[in-house]
Amino acid sequence: MHRRIFVPGVLAAASLLLAIPASAAGYAPGAPGIGDPYYPYYGNGGYDVSHYDLRLTYRPATDELEGTATIQARTTQDLSSFDLDFLLDVSEVRVDGARAAFAASGQHELVITPKTPLPKGTPVTLVIRYSGVPSTKSAYGFSTWHRTPDGAVAADEPESAWWWFPSNDHPLDKATYDVSVAVPDGTQAISNGTLQSAVSKLGWTRYSWRSAKPQATYLTTLAMGKFDVTTGTSEGGVPVVNAYSADLGDNDGAARASVERTGEIVDWLSGYFGPYPFGSAGGYVPNTTTGFALETQTRVYYSPRQFASGSNTSVVVHELAHQWYGDSVSLKGWKDIWINEGFARYAQWLWSEHEGEGTTRELADYVYASHPADDTFWSVKPGDPGPDDQFDIAVYDRGALAVQALRDTIGDDAFFKVLKGWPQEHAYGNASVDDFRAYAERVSGKSLTALFDTWLFQPSKPAAATAAPTASLARTAGPPAQPASWKSIEATNDVHGR
C-alpha cells in the first residue's frame, strides 16, 4: 500500500495548490505510473523526457551525494501536477524557471505542482536540486545503491535511478544524458557513453560523460572509486573503455582476461546483429559484493564474482548482445523480457559454436532433455513470465530454445535476416514480443502464431517433434552429452539476480 510521506517543501506545496487559478479546472495530475502491470508505480504519466543533464558532487568517505538535475521534457496531457521517481532529499524544484511545489508520496514518488498548469504538447525544463546519502535509502525493502571500499555504484534492474537522479523510470521513456560528477582527486567517476572531459581544480576532479543515443533509465549507471582505466579501439572501429577497481584481488586477472576481449566480441556480434549501435563500448568491474552483471548501455557492469572461477567470456557475450537486444531496442513492457534475455542467451550459444565447444543445436537438445515434462521449468512462460519470474532461468534457457525453434522453422537464411534486421528495424526505440513475431513473419513469409504460443506462452513442455524439427531427440538412446561450453554458460545463470 502506498502512503503519503511529507518532506521539506510540503507546506509550500499546500499553499501553491490553493493558488492554482480557476482556469486550471480542466487540467489533471499525471498518473503515478506509466501503465506497466508488472510494476504499477514505475515510470509516470503526462510527459515524455528527451534529455537528462545531471551535475553531481560525491564524497566517497561519507557517501554524500549532491546534485542538480535539469530535465528536458514535453507534456502529453494537460497537467496540473506530475510525478518523478526519486528517493533523495529535494530542496528546490523549478518548472520553466518558476519555483514549484513538491512533496514525497508513496515508496518513490516525487509529486511536483507547477506554479502554472502545463498545457498538452508544451516543452518543459525542470530543475531539481537535491542531496542525501543514497546508502541510507530503500524502497520496497531493497536498495540498488552498492557501496564499495572506495566509493559506490548505481546499477540494477528493473530500477536503480531513484537512488541518484529523479526520472521517469521506465524503458518506454528513453532519453539522452549528460552526467557530470565531481569527486576528490584520486577518485574517478565512470558512467555511460563517452568521456567529454576530466577537469581538476582545488582538490576535486569533475568527469563529464555523454550518452548521445536514447537510453533507458535502468541502463544508466554511475560508479565512483579508484579504477584502472584501459582504452582502445576494436578492429571494426568501435572505441572501447574498460575500468577495474584497484582492489579486485584474486579476481583481477580473470576479469581483465574476459572484459579486455570486449572489442573482439563487439565486432563478432556485429556479424550477426548488424553495426554496433552506439559510439563506444566497454565494461567496468567494481569491488562490490553483488553477484550479477548488467547490460548498462555502452558500459557493462560486472560483479567480481562473475570471474571468481576464472575467465568468463560467455558473460561478456551475453551483456554485449544486450546492446542490440535490450538497449538499442528496448522492451515496451517488462513482460517483453524474452526479447532481451532469450536472444542474449542465444548469443552465448552462438559463441559456444564459434569456440568449438558445442553447437546451438547441441545446446538446445541438451537443455530440452535436461528438463522432464513435470519440471517447473516448463511452467514459466517466457513471453509473459510475471514479475516474480521475470528473471527465472526459464526466461533465459527456454527463451533460447524458442529462438532455436524459430530458426528451425523458418530456416537459416530467413533467421539470420531477422537476427540482423530486427535491431535496425526498431533502433533506439521500444518493441514487444508481438512486434517481433510480426517482423519475423514478414521476413520469413510464414505464420508463426502457433510456434510462439507453444514456446513462449504455454506452461508445458512442447512435444519433441515440435521442439527440434531437425534433431534426433526421438531416436537417440539416453540424454544428449553435455556440451563443453555448458559449465561456462550455466555460470551466468544468476547474471541478473539482485
C-alpha positions, -999 to 999 in steps of 0.1 A, spaced: 0 0 0 13 34 -9 11 60 19 19 97 16 51 109 33 58 146 37 92 162 32 105 198 33 86 218 8 52 203 16 39 234 33 48 253 2 30 227 -18 -2 232 1 -1 269 -3 6 267 -41 -22 242 -46 -46 267 -31 -32 293 -55 -40 274 -87 -63 296 -108 -98 285 -119 -86 283 -155 -68 251 -144 -100 233 -138 -96 212 -170 -61 201 -160 -54 168 -142 -24 152 -124 -2 129 -144 -5 92 -134 19 79 -108 28 50 -130 34 47 -168 10 18 -170 31 -13 -168 11 -40 -150 43 -57 -136 53 -25 -118 23 -2 -115 42 27 -99 73 26 -121 75 55 -145 49 82 -147 22 96 -169 17 130 -185 51 138 -200 80 124 -221 116 132 -213 141 139 -240 173 147 -221 187 145 -186 216 168 -175 229 156 -142 255 177 -124 267 159 -92 292 161 -64 301 129 -45 321 124 -12 332 87 -10 341 88 27 305 97 37 285 86 7 270 120 4 257 129 -30 246 164 -41 230 171 -74 212 193 -98 191 176 -124 180 196 -154 154 176 -173 140 185 -208 105 171 -214 73 176 -232 38 172 -218 15 146 -232 -16 159 -215 -29 190 -198 -11 188 -164 -19 202 -131 9 182 -114 31 153 -123 55 127 -106 91 118 -109 106 86 -94 131 96 -67 143 89 -31 168 116 -21 160 148 -3 148 176 -25 155 213 -16 141 231 -47 122 224 -78 117 249 -107 95 244 -137 104 267 -166 123 289 -141 95 293 -116 96 277 -82 72 247 -80 57 229 -50 68 194 -43 61 166 -19 71 130 -15 45 103 -19 44 65 -16 76 45 -19 95 66 -45 72 93 -59 82 130 -60 50 149 -68 56 183 -85 29 210 -88 40 238 -111 31 274 -104 11 275 -136 -6 244 -151 10 230 -182 -10 225 -215 -5 194 -235 23 195 -260 44 221 -240 82 218 -239 92 220 -202 125 225 -184 127 211 -149 154 218 -124 156 197 -92 182 204 -65 188 175 -41 212 159 -17 214 128 5 232 96 15 219 70 -11 230 40 10 205 50 37 175 49 13 154 19 4 121 12 -13 100 -19 -12 126 -32 12 157 -31 -10 184 -8 -23 202 -7 -56 230 16 -44 261 -5 -38 288 8 -15 324 -2 -22 355 3 -1 364 34 -21 330 47 -33 297 34 -47 280 20 -77 244 25 -91 234 -5 -112 204 -28 -110 173 -39 -129 145 -31 -133 153 0 -112 184 20 -100 178 56 -109 158 65 -78 189 65 -56 208 91 -76 186 111 -100 149 120 -104 135 103 -135 106 89 -154 118 54 -146 106 30 -173 122 19 -205 93 34 -225 107 69 -218 143 68 -232 164 99 -233 199 112 -239 222 120 -210 250 143 -198 263 130 -165 289 153 -148 304 141 -114 329 159 -92 349 136 -69 380 141 -47 413 139 -67 424 103 -69 389 90 -72 373 85 -106 337 86 -119 326 62 -145 293 64 -165 278 56 -199 288 69 -233 320 89 -240 341 109 -216 339 145 -227 363 160 -202 381 155 -168 390 188 -152 408 191 -118 405 221 -96 411 228 -59 414 191 -50 384 179 -70 381 164 -105 350 166 -125 343 138 -150 317 146 -177 302 117 -197 277 119 -226 252 94 -239 241 107 -273 217 79 -282 184 73 -263 190 53 -231 166 37 -206 168 48 -170 178 14 -157 206 12 -182 221 44 -169 250 37 -145 273 55 -122 305 43 -104 328 63 -81 361 48 -69 397 41 -77 399 24 -111 425 14 -136 410 25 -169 420 10 -202 411 24 -236 414 12 -272 395 7 -304 381 -25 -318 393 -38 -352 359 -26 -365 365 9 -352 344 9 -320 361 29 -291 364 7 -260 367 20 -224 371 -5 -196 377 0 -159 387 -22 -130 387 -15 -93 422 -13 -79 414 -38 -52 399 -68 -71 424 -91 -55 425 -126 -69 397 -118 -94 417 -91 -112 434 -113 -138 403 -132 -148 382 -101 -150 407 -84 -173 412 -116 -194 374 -115 -200 364 -79 -203 395 -69 -224 380 -90 -251 351 -66 -254 363 -51 -287 368 -85 -303 333 -97 -291 316 -65 -303 330 -70 -338 320 -107 -338 284 -99 -326 282 -72 -353 284 -101 -379 251 -115 -365 233 -83 -353 245 -56 -376 265 -25 -369 272 -17 -333 245 9 -324 265 32 -301 296 54 -301 315 34 -275 316 1 -258 332 -13 -226 326 -25 -191 337 -20 -156 344 -43 -126 340 -25 -93 348 -41 -59 312 -50 -50 298 -79 -31 270 -84 -56 269 -115 -79 252 -102 -111 262 -84 -143 240 -59 -161 239 -45 -197 243 -9 -187 244 9 -220 279 11 -236 295 4 -202 285 -30 -189 285 -36 -151 302 -68 -140 305 -81 -104 339 -95 -94 321 -128 -86 314 -134 -123 352 -141 -126 357 -160 -93 362 -193 -112 384 -179 -139 379 -160 -172 343 -158 -184 339 -146 -220 304 -161 -220 290 -134 -196 307 -107 -217 290 -121 -248 256 -121 -230 259 -85 -218 272 -72 -251 245 -89 -270 221 -68 -250 235 -36 -265 214 -46 -296 187 -67 -279 175 -47 -249 195 -15 -251 191 -1 -286 158 -20 -290 142 -18 -255 111 -36 -243 77 -19 -243 67 -35 -211 85 -57 -186 65 -87 -198 85 -85 -231 117 -95 -213 122 -125 -236 134 -102 -264 162 -92 -241 172 -124 -224 163 -151 -249 185 -135 -275 213 -127 -252 214 -163 -241 212 -175 -277 243 -153 -284 261 -173 -258 251 -204 -277 264 -189 -309 297 -181 -291 299 -217 -279 297 -228 -315 323 -202 -326 347 -215 -299 341 -251 -309 325 -260 -276 291 -271 -287 267 -261 -315 235 -242 -309 217 -274 -319 236 -295 -293 229 -270 -266 192 -269 -275 190 -307 -274 208 -308 -240 186 -281 -224 154 -297 -237 164 -332 -224 176 -318 -191 141 -308 -180 114 -335 -177 78 -327 -185 69 -322 -148 98 -298 -142 86 -264 -130 110 -250 -157 82 -255 -182 55 -237 -161 72 -204 -167 60 -186 -198 89 -166 -213 66 -144 -233 48 -132 -202 65 -147 -171 50 -124 -145 71 -101 -122 80 -129 -98 96 -150 -126 108 -122 -148 144 -134 -144 137 -171 -139 162 -194 -157 134 -205 -180 132 -170 -195 169 -175 -205 171 -212 -214 135 -218 -226 138 -184 -242 169 -195 -261 151 -228 -271 123 -206 -286 149 -188 -306 163 -221 -319 128 -233 -327 122 -202 -347 155 -209 -366 144 -245 -373 110 -234 -385 120 -205 -409 154 -218 -420 188 -202 -416 185 -176 -444 154 -160 -430 165 -165 -394 198 -146 -398 180 -119 -417 156 -115 -388 185 -116 -363 203 -87 -381 173 -68 -393 154 -65 -360 178 -42 -343 178 -19 -373 140 -20 -377 135 -7 -341 168 11 -335 168 33 -304 131 26 -298 108 1 -280 91 -31 -291 71 -60 -278 71 -98 -284 41 -93 -307 61 -68 -327 89 -93 -330 66 -121 -341 50 -98 -368 85 -88 -380 97 -125 -382 65 -134 -401 71 -105 -426 107 -116 -432 101 -153 -434 66 -153 -451 54 -178 -425 27 -177 -399 44 -181 -365 15 -177 -341 13 -213 -331 51 -216 -327 53 -185 -304 23 -198 -284 39 -232 -279 73 -219 -269 65 -186 -251 30 -188 -237 21 -224 -229 31 -236 -193 40 -271 -206 69 -289 -223 65 -290 -261 65 -323 -279 99 -335 -291 88 -332 -328 78 -296 -322 109 -289 -301 135 -299 -325 124 -305 -361 159 -311 -373 173 -330 -343 173 -367 -335 158 -364 -300 132 -391 -307 158 -415 -320 187 -412 -295 192 -436 -267 197 -417 -235 202 -380 -230 225 -359 -252 260 -353 -240 267 -321 -221 284 -296 -244 318 -284 -234 306 -248 -230 277 -257 -207 295 -250 -174 306 -215 -185 270 -208 -198 255 -222 -166 278 -200 -145 259 -169 -159 225 -182 -147 224 -156 -119 236 -129 -142 206 -106 -133 199 -119 -98 197 -90 -73 
